[in-house]
Amino acid sequence: MCLGVPMQVVEAGEGWAQCRNGDALRRVDTLLLDPVSPGDWVLVHVASAVRAIDAAEATSIRGALLAVERAASGQPFEHLLADLIEREPQLPPHLRPGGA
């Protein structure tokens, strides 16, 4: 399984950005994106930013990753997935009948 991790840009140059994930800093390739600026959020896979995201999506993804970690260790995690509780699963638009 491949995971993308939300990271916030701290410093940016041409084709690269220094990004923060918690306390860890990491230099990532940003050649797949439009120029990024400090404060922007990006989704990072391996060492490349694969797409820009907003703060709300970053929070949602971080919560889901933390929920997986907590579930694996037997800790409570349901509150981290509140947006999924008590609703039917939904297919992404491209998988729905007549989707793009």
C-alpha positions in Angstrom: 0.0 0.0 0.0 1.2 3.5 -0.8 0.5 6.4 1.5 0.7 10.1 0.9 1.5 12.2 3.9 0.3 15.8 4.3 3.2 18.2 5.0 3.4 22.0 5.3 5.9 24.0 3.3 8.4 25.9 5.5 10.7 27.1 2.7 10.5 26.8 -1.1 12.9 27.0 -4.0 12.7 26.2 -7.7 11.5 22.5 -7.8 11.9 21.8 -4.1 10.5 22.7 -0.7 11.5 22.1 2.9 8.4 20.7 4.5 7.3 19.9 8.1 5.5 16.9 9.3 5.1 17.3 13.1 8.6 18.1 14.3 10.3 16.5 11.4 11.6 18.5 8.4 12.1 17.0 5.0 13.2 18.3 1.7 10.8 17.2 -1.1 10.7 17.5 -4.8 7.9 19.9 -6.1 8.4 19.6 -9.8 5.0 18.0 -10.3 3.3 21.1 -8.8 2.8 24.8 -9.6 5.2 26.8 -7.4 4.6 26.5 -3.7 5.0 29.0 -0.9 5.7 28.8 2.9 2.4 27.9 4.6 1.1 25.8 1.7 0.1 22.2 2.3 1.2 19.4 0.0 0.6 15.6 -0.2 4.0 13.9 -0.2 4.6 10.4 -1.4 8.2 9.1 -0.9 10.1 12.3 -1.5 7.8 14.1 -4.0 4.9 16.4 -3.5 2.2 14.9 -5.7 -0.5 17.5 -5.2 -1.4 20.7 -3.4 -4.1 20.3 -0.6 -5.8 22.7 1.7 -5.5 22.8 5.5 -8.9 21.0 6.0 -7.8 18.1 3.8 -4.5 17.9 5.5 -6.2 17.7 8.9 -8.6 15.0 7.6 -5.8 12.9 6.2 -3.6 13.3 9.3 -6.6 12.2 11.4 -7.1 9.1 9.2 -3.5 8.1 9.5 -3.5 8.6 13.2 -6.7 6.5 13.4 -5.0 3.6 11.6 -2.0 3.8 14.0 -4.3 3.9 17.1 -6.5 1.1 15.8 -3.4 -1.1 15.2 -2.3 -0.5 18.8 -5.8 -1.1 20.3 -6.4 2.6 21.3 -9.6 4.5 20.7 -9.8 6.0 17.2 -13.4 6.5 16.3 -13.4 10.2 17.1 -10.7 10.7 14.4 -13.1 9.3 11.8 -16.2 11.3 12.8 -17.0 12.3 9.2 -17.4 8.6 8.3 -19.4 7.4 11.3 -23.1 6.9 10.7 -23.1 7.4 6.9 -23.1 5.1 3.9 -19.8 4.7 2.1 -19.7 6.6 -1.2 -17.9 5.7 -4.4 -15.6 8.4 -5.8 -17.2 10.2 -8.8 -15.1 8.3 -11.4 -16.4 5.0 -10.1 -20.1 5.9 -10.0 -22.4 4.9 -12.8 -22.2 7.5 -15.5 -19.1 9.0 -13.8 -16.2 10.6 -15.7 
